[in-house]
Amino acid sequence: MPKKTTSKKASTSASKTLKSKSTSKKSKSAAGSALSQTGNKKKVTSKKAASAASNVLKDKRTSKASKSASGSALSQREKKKK
């Protein structure tokens, strides 16, 4: 289980992303996941939110705030065991 939580900076970015009217559903999904994990080490990013976060990070049109929130959400995904 990840021992990470969303930082204050990433939480602020996630909040800005969620408030924006021009943000995509994928960005908002990742931002919501990151924001819900603020101060909570027991929550992890779902597979669906991690996939959305990955797509957001790959998209060149995405804002810095969305990418920050997506990176935070993705870093809190449990690693696959091989």
Secondary structure as GFF3:
##gff-version 3
##sequence-region A 1 82
A	DSSP	alpha_helix	8	19	.	.	.	ID=ss1
A	DSSP	alpha_helix	25	36	.	.	.	ID=ss2
A	DSSP	alpha_helix	47	58	.	.	.	ID=ss3
A	DSSP	alpha_helix	64	75	.	.	.	ID=ss4
###
